[in-house]
Amino acid sequence: MNALITMVIWMVISIVPIIMAIWFGGIASKAGRSWFGWALAGAAISFVVSRVVAYVGDATFGPFSPDSAVPFLIISTVIAIGITLGIGAVIASSFKKRPAKTGINRQVSFARIIIWAITLGLVGFICGSMGQSLLLAEMDNAAPVIGLFTGPIGLFVGAFLGALSTRFQLSPRQNLLSLVISLIIGSVGTLYLTVSEFTPTIQLVDAEIVGCESVDKRLVSQTKMWSEVAARPHTNARSNWEQEIPDMLRAQPGVVLTMRIYQEAWVREQRWSWGSVSQRVDDWQSVNETKQVFAAIAGPVSHSPCERFTIGERRFSALVWEKSNPTPPAKLPTFLRLYVLQQVPPEYVRYIPKPK
């Protein structure tokens, strides 16, 4: 049933741009304007609005799985259609039957193109460069570089739209209205581009234990690797880290398990600057992967810690990366460069596939 509803929703979303194109083309033709250009503009406005609403809603209402996404799709579709019709009504009301062509002199035409290009170029550059700093709690290292791409794109798009404004001989009022709408769409679209990538945080897995060993072997190889890293120039390595390795072993006793993963689904999150967190859960994917993970041991550690785990046991689990900022890391799993095996958090149990 959900699949049928989703298909109908996407059919509606696909039809709306066609309806907008016919509507804009019809009123433009009656007003003596180019029906083809305005038909394309109507379809483009509808498409962009629907995508922006869907993406913003996605970032706001997550997490959701395919089954629980249907209400979100219905709400976002209704909102997108409402916004699209509102924009269409405003633009349609500005159409008037124009008299015979009087032309726009070259100075006005050139000035209009320059204003459009500079305005959209600045919006693209500012939103691209500062979008993450304004919206996210943690910036990506490459965040400022985005503006170097979105700025020139906005410049060229602005010049093109300015030329269209001149070509269709929009009145000053219509030109200003079109510019404002373009600014809103461009800024929202660029801001979305800067924050659309959610960070993977938890790997939900359907996996089987196929091996177990103590951490000693991996500890030796990773200690050698971190020694080489700490010896590199300009590396701010923490002092006495080698002497603190026994303390890490006592603080986090555990073993290294080898897991054969059959299915996986990533939990991704975005932390916003105002304190809220948006999450989403990917669809489950079939994989055939072998991965070593760190499994903590509670209580006294025996001489055979692997006896607590059953080879061949298959279950749903969560693999979590423990952050540790110092170099080398101060947490044992991160020092060993291993994900930590945990039970699936209660809030994600509902995403575990039901047995068929």
C-alpha positions in Angstrom: 0.0 0.0 0.0 2.8 2.4 0.9 4.5 1.6 -2.4 1.3 2.5 -4.3 0.9 5.8 -2.4 4.5 6.7 -3.0 4.1 6.0 -6.7 1.0 8.2 -6.9 2.8 11.0 -5.0 5.8 11.0 -7.4 3.4 11.0 -10.4 1.7 14.1 -9.0 5.1 15.7 -8.4 6.0 14.9 -12.0 2.7 16.3 -13.4 2.8 19.6 -11.6 5.7 21.1 -13.7 3.7 20.3 -16.8 0.6 22.0 -15.5 2.7 25.0 -14.5 4.2 25.1 -18.0 0.8 25.1 -19.6 -0.5 27.8 -17.2 2.4 30.1 -17.7 2.5 29.6 -21.4 -1.2 30.3 -21.7 -1.2 33.6 -19.7 2.0 34.7 -21.4 0.5 34.1 -24.8 -2.6 36.1 -23.9 -0.4 38.9 -22.7 1.4 39.0 -26.0 4.6 37.5 -24.6 6.8 34.5 -25.5 4.7 31.5 -24.5 7.7 29.1 -24.9 10.1 30.9 -22.6 7.5 31.4 -19.8 6.3 27.8 -20.1 9.9 26.7 -19.4 10.1 29.2 -16.6 6.9 27.8 -15.0 8.2 24.2 -15.2 11.5 25.2 -13.8 10.0 27.1 -10.8 7.7 24.1 -10.0 10.6 21.7 -10.2 13.0 23.8 -8.1 10.4 24.5 -5.4 9.4 20.9 -5.1 13.0 19.8 -4.7 13.9 22.5 -2.2 10.8 21.7 -0.1 11.6 18.0 -0.2 15.2 18.5 0.8 14.5 21.0 3.6 11.8 18.8 5.0 14.2 15.8 4.7 16.7 17.6 6.9 14.0 18.7 9.3 11.8 15.7 9.9 14.3 12.7 9.8 15.0 10.0 10.7 12.7 8.0 8.5 12.7 4.7 6.7 11.0 4.0 3.4 7.9 2.8 5.2 7.6 5.8 7.5 8.5 8.3 4.8 5.0 8.3 3.2 3.4 11.0 5.6 6.5 13.2 5.0 6.1 12.8 1.2 2.4 13.8 1.4 3.1 16.9 3.5 6.0 18.0 1.4 4.1 17.5 -1.8 1.1 19.6 -0.5 3.5 22.4 0.7 5.4 22.4 -2.6 2.2 22.6 -4.7 0.9 25.4 -2.5 4.2 27.4 -2.7 4.3 26.8 -6.5 0.7 28.0 -7.0 1.4 31.0 -4.8 4.4 32.0 -6.9 2.5 31.4 -10.1 -0.4 33.5 -8.9 1.9 36.4 -8.1 3.7 36.3 -11.4 0.4 35.8 -13.3 -1.1 38.9 -11.7 1.8 40.9 -13.0 1.1 40.0 -16.7 -0.7 42.7 -18.6 -1.5 43.0 -22.2 1.4 45.1 -23.4 1.3 47.6 -26.3 3.5 47.3 -29.3 7.2 46.9 -28.7 8.8 50.1 -27.6 12.1 48.4 -26.9 14.6 48.7 -24.1 17.6 50.8 -24.9 21.0 49.3 -24.7 22.1 51.1 -21.6 19.1 49.7 -19.6 19.6 46.3 -21.1 23.3 46.2 -20.2 22.6 47.5 -16.7 19.9 44.9 -16.1 22.2 42.1 -17.1 25.0 43.4 -14.8 22.6 43.8 -11.9 21.3 40.2 -12.3 24.8 38.8 -12.7 26.3 40.6 -9.7 23.4 40.0 -7.4 23.0 36.2 -8.0 26.8 35.8 -8.1 27.2 37.5 -4.7 24.3 35.4 -3.3 25.9 32.2 -4.6 29.3 33.1 -3.2 28.1 34.2 0.2 25.6 31.4 0.8 28.2 28.8 -0.5 31.0 30.1 1.6 29.1 30.9 4.8 26.2 28.4 4.6 27.8 25.8 6.9 29.1 28.3 9.4 25.6 29.7 9.7 23.6 26.5 9.8 25.9 23.7 11.1 27.4 23.2 14.5 30.6 21.8 12.9 32.0 23.0 9.5 33.6 20.7 6.9 37.2 21.6 6.1 36.2 22.2 2.5 33.2 24.4 3.3 34.6 27.8 2.3 35.6 26.3 -1.1 32.0 25.7 -2.1 31.5 29.5 -2.6 34.3 29.4 -5.2 32.0 27.2 -7.3 28.5 28.6 -6.5 29.6 32.2 -6.9 30.6 31.9 -10.6 27.6 29.7 -11.3 25.4 32.4 -9.8 27.2 35.0 -11.9 26.5 33.1 -15.2 22.9 32.2 -14.3 22.3 35.8 -13.3 23.6 37.1 -16.6 21.5 34.6 -18.5 18.3 35.5 -16.6 19.1 39.2 -17.0 19.3 38.7 -20.7 16.0 36.9 -20.7 14.5 39.7 -18.7 15.7 42.1 -21.4 14.6 39.8 -24.2 11.0 39.5 -22.9 11.0 43.3 -22.2 9.8 42.9 -18.6 8.7 46.1 -16.9 10.8 47.4 -14.0 8.2 45.9 -11.5 8.2 42.6 -13.2 12.0 42.5 -13.4 12.3 43.3 -9.7 9.8 40.6 -8.8 11.6 38.0 -11.0 14.9 39.0 -9.4 13.6 38.6 -5.9 12.1 35.2 -6.7 15.4 34.1 -8.3 17.3 35.3 -5.2 15.1 33.3 -2.8 15.3 30.2 -4.9 19.1 30.6 -5.5 19.9 31.3 -1.8 17.8 28.4 -0.5 19.2 26.0 -3.1 22.8 27.0 -2.4 22.3 26.7 1.3 20.8 23.3 0.8 23.8 22.3 -1.3 26.2 23.3 1.5 24.4 21.1 4.2 22.9 18.3 2.1 25.6 15.7 3.0 24.7 14.0 6.3 27.6 12.5 8.3 27.5 8.7 8.8 27.6 7.9 12.5 26.3 4.4 13.2 26.5 1.3 10.9 23.6 -1.1 11.6 24.6 -4.6 10.5 23.3 -8.1 10.1 26.5 -9.9 10.8 28.0 -13.2 11.9 31.0 -13.7 14.2 33.6 -15.7 12.3 36.7 -15.1 14.4 38.0 -13.8 17.7 41.5 -12.8 18.9 43.0 -10.7 21.6 44.0 -7.1 20.9 47.7 -7.8 21.4 48.5 -8.5 17.7 46.7 -5.5 16.4 48.1 -3.3 19.2 51.6 -4.0 18.1 51.0 -3.0 14.5 49.0 0.1 15.4 51.6 1.2 17.9 54.2 1.1 15.2 51.9 3.0 12.8 51.1 5.8 15.4 54.9 6.0 16.2 55.5 6.8 12.5 52.7 9.4 12.5 53.9 11.1 15.7 57.4 11.3 14.2 56.3 13.3 11.2 57.1 17.0 11.1 54.3 19.4 12.3 52.5 16.6 14.1 51.2 17.7 17.5 51.4 14.3 19.2 50.4 14.1 22.8 53.3 13.5 25.2 53.9 10.1 26.9 51.3 8.4 24.8 53.3 5.1 24.6 53.5 4.9 28.5 49.7 5.4 28.6 48.9 2.3 26.5 48.6 0.0 29.5 46.1 2.4 31.0 44.0 2.3 27.8 44.0 -1.5 28.0 42.8 -1.5 31.6 40.2 1.2 31.0 38.6 -0.6 27.9 39.2 -4.3 28.1 38.0 -6.1 25.0 38.8 -8.4 22.0 39.0 -8.1 18.3 36.1 -9.9 16.5 36.0 -10.7 12.8 32.5 -10.2 11.5 31.0 -11.3 8.2 28.4 -8.7 7.3 25.4 -9.7 5.2 23.3 -6.5 5.4 24.0 -3.0 6.4 22.2 0.4 6.9 23.9 3.6 7.9 22.5 6.1 10.3 23.4 9.6 9.2 23.1 12.8 11.1 23.4 16.6 10.7 24.0 18.8 13.8 22.5 22.3 13.4 23.9 25.5 14.8 20.8 26.1 16.9 21.3 22.8 18.8 18.9 20.3 17.1 20.0 17.2 15.3 18.5 15.7 12.1 18.9 12.0 11.4 18.1 9.7 8.6 18.5 5.9 8.2 19.5 4.5 4.8 17.7 1.5 3.2 19.2 -1.9 4.1 21.7 -3.1 1.5 22.9 -6.6 0.9 26.7 -6.8 1.2 29.3 -9.5 1.6 32.0 -8.0 3.7 34.4 -9.2 6.4 35.3 -6.6 9.0 37.2 -6.5 12.3 35.6 -4.7 15.2 36.3 -4.1 18.8 34.1 -5.8 21.3 34.2 -4.5 24.9 34.2 -7.0 27.8 32.4 -6.1 31.0 33.6 -7.4 34.4 36.8 -9.3 35.2 38.9 -10.4 32.2 39.7 -14.1 32.1 42.7 -15.7 30.4 40.4 -16.6 27.5 38.3 -13.5 26.8 37.1 -14.9 23.5 35.1 -17.6 25.3 32.4 -15.0 25.9 31.6 -14.9 22.2 30.1 -17.7 20.1 31.7 -18.3 16.7 28.9 -18.6 14.1 26.4 -16.4 16.0 24.5 -14.1 13.7 22.7 -11.1 14.9 21.8 -7.4 14.3 24.3 -5.1 15.9 25.5 -1.5 15.7 29.0 -0.5 14.8 30.0 2.9 16.3 33.2 5.0 15.8 34.4 6.5 19.0 35.8 9.9 18.4 39.1 10.8 20.0 40.8 14.0 18.9 44.3 13.7 20.3 47.1 12.2 18.2 47.5 9.4 18.8 44.0 8.7 20.1 43.4 8.3 23.8 40.7 5.6 23.4 41.7 2.1 22.7 39.2 1.3 19.8 40.2 4.4 18.0 43.8 3.8 18.7 43.3 0.3 17.1 41.3 2.0 14.3 38.3 -0.3 14.9 34.6 0.3 15.1 33.0 -0.7 18.5 30.4 -3.5 18.5 27.3 -2.5 20.4 23.7 -3.5 20.7 21.3 -1.7 18.3 20.1 1.5 20.2 16.4 1.3 21.1 15.5 4.2 18.8 16.7 2.3 15.8 15.3 -1.2 16.6 12.2 -0.4 14.5 14.4 -0.2 11.4 15.6 -3.8 11.8 14.1 -5.8 8.9 11.4 -8.2 10.1 11.9 -11.9 9.3 10.0 -13.1 6.2 
